[in-house]
Amino acid sequence: MTKIISVNAGSSSLKFQLFEMPEETVLTSGLVERIGFEDAVFTIKVNGEKVSKTLPILDHEKAVSLLLEALVEHKIVTSLDEIKGVGHRAVHGGEAFASSTVVTEEVVSIFEGLSELAPLHNPAGLVGYRAFRKNLPKAGHVFVFDTAFHQTMQPSTYMYALPMEYYRNYKIRKYGFHGTSHMYVSRRCAELMNRDPKELKIVTCHLGNGASITAVDGGVSVNTSMGFTPLAGIMMGTRSGDIDPAVVTYLMRKTGMDADEVENVLNKKSGMLGVSELSSDARDIEAGVNAGNEQAILTQKLYINRVINTVGGYIAQMGGVDAIVFTGGIGENDSKIRLGIANALNGAFGVKIDADKNQVRGEETLLSTPDSRVALWLIPTNEELMIARDAYRLLDFS
């Protein structure tokens, strides 16, 4: 038995899960929030109960030290030497990484060079990696890239209709994100259907505050909705998704905003929040719908419309579909959104949802009726498990 810790480091947060592998038993999980502040919050699960405390945690190294000390203090491990591997979520691997990779100095150098493509995420991932490497010098480390699963897309899918020099010089193309989630739920869907993934055409809908949809044909990603950045695709909590690119320059001329200010609007003030003028949270939108708020109703309809346009296009690209999977915070918990999407797809694709089964939240469930032409699944995502699996698979524990 081997202990592997899965890590997701953000600019001011650190999520983790400790696994016993290969059994895939979760020994504990936790979260450090507000890193860099005097009132940071550290939460760890001990014997199934959450234990939290507020204290100054001014950098990631302190956060890592704190969580590792807690593992020993709460007797989750007797010694930190028991942790043999660390799997790190790495957001942007560019074209350099088509799969998860054991971390070496060369890998770190290449990954660091890609920070311009993900300035909020890659530097945070490196800070987390270096903190764990310092505190667990005997452990092996693996980078698991959000973009890797989508490296199977063909040039006719990932290229933009821009001058080729921009691709050659700046690597401007569609990369896609949430790859670890899309990989997990598509493979889990095949398991639940007792089918070989190579035989299936699946559309996976990772719907949350950040959202993306992926066409998985024969077990590999052939298209995905996010693009050069996570701003592209369907509308999200605060992100606009796809818009006419001329809107950017038009707004700059009309309002006097510079490029950074417009980008901030598209990333942080648009999507559900921008249209509803209520909230970026789908639960608040649903409450608005129930109260008869016209903008909330428009927001929900717009969201469903963007999803079905993308799903329908992917079904056409694959030449059919065997299953559609809902995952992510909205996909796993918002029955009305799922119902609206399924009903909108029914006429063209024969997607029939069981209204009673659809009342479920966050549990693996076959949502479609027996006579549906397409299997409709709710499958909670588990990116941390995928990270642990890849770390266990790639590291040498002999």
C-alpha positions, 0 to 999 in steps of 0.5 A, a space after each residue: 500500500 502506498 500513500 499518494 497526496 493529490 494537490 490543487 494549488 491556487 493563487 491563494 488556496 490549496 486543496 488536497 486529498 490523501 489516498 491509499 493506493 492502489 486501493 484508492 481509499 481516501 484517508 483525508 482531505 482538506 483545504 487551505 483558503 486565503 493564503 497570504 492573509 492573517 485570517 487564513 482558514 485551514 480545514 482538514 477532515 478527521 474521522 469523517 468530521 471537518 476540523 477548521 481553524 483560522 490563523 495567519 498563513 502568509 505563503 504556500 510553504 507555511 500552508 504545506 507545512 501546516 497540512 503535513 503537520 496536521 496529518 501527523 498530529 491527527 495520526 492520519 500518518 505516523 511519519 511523513 515518510 509514508 507519503 511516497 508521491 505527490 500529484 500536482 494539478 498543473 493547468 496549462 501544459 501547452 503543446 509540450 505535455 500530452 500526458 501526465 509527467 514525472 517532474 524533473 528540473 527540465 519539466 519545471 523549466 518548460 512548465 514555467 515557460 508556459 506561465 504566460 498562457 496561464 498567468 493566474 494558474 501555472 505560477 501558483 502550481 509551481 509555488 505549490 510544487 516547490 513547497 511540497 518538494 521542500 517538505 517531502 524531499 523523499 517523495 516523487 512528484 507528478 504534474 497532471 495537466 488540465 490541457 493534456 487530455 485535449 492534445 488528441 484534437 486534430 488541427 482542423 479542430 484546434 486551429 483558429 482562422 488567424 494568420 498562421 504566423 500567430 500560431 507559429 510565433 505565439 502558439 495561439 490555438 485551442 487548448 481546452 481545460 478541465 481535461 482531468 475531469 472530462 477524462 475521469 467522467 468519460 471513463 467512469 461512464 464507460 465502466 457504468 455502461 459495461 462498455 469499452 471506452 473505444 466503442 463509445 461516443 460520449 459528450 461530457 458536460 462539466 458545468 460549474 462556475 467555470 464550465 466546458 463541454 467535451 466530445 469524447 470519441 473512442 476514449 479520446 477528446 476530439 473537441 472541447 469548448 474552452 479555447 486558448 484560455 478558459 474564457 471561451 466556450 459556453 457562458 459561465 458564472 462570471 465569464 462570457 464564453 464565446 462572443 464576437 471578437 469585435 465586441 472587445 475593440 468596440 467596447 474599448 472605443 466606446 467606454 475608454 477601457 483598455 485591454 486589461 479592463 475589457 478582459 476583466 469584464 469578460 472574465 469577472 463581470 459577465 456570464 450569469 452575473 452579467 446577464 442576471 444582474 443578480 448573482 454568478 451562482 446558479 442557485 440564486 438564478 434558480 431562486 430568481 426564476 421561481 420568483 418570476 425575475 425576467 432577467 433570471 429567466 433569460 439567464 437560465 434560458 441563455 445558459 441552456 441554449 449555449 449548452 445545447 448548441 455546443 452538445 448538438 455540434 459535437 454530436 454532429 462531429 462525432 456522427 452520433 452519441 451514446 451517452 451524455 454526462 453531467 458533472 461539476 457543481 451545476 451539472 451534479 446539483 441543478 436538476 432544472 438545468 439538466 431537465 432543460 438541456 435534456 428536453 431541448 435535445 430530445 426532439 433532434 436526438 431522442 434524449 429522454 430524461 426521467 423526471 423522478 430520477 433527475 431529482 438526485 444531487 451529487 450521486 452517480 445516477 442513470 437519468 434517462 428513461 429506458 426508451 431514450 436513444 441516448 444514455 443520460 448520466 450524472 457522474 460526480 467528477 473526481 479530479 483528485 482521484 485521477 491525479 492520484 492514479 497518474 502519480 501512482 502509475 508513473 512513479 517508481 516505488 521500488 
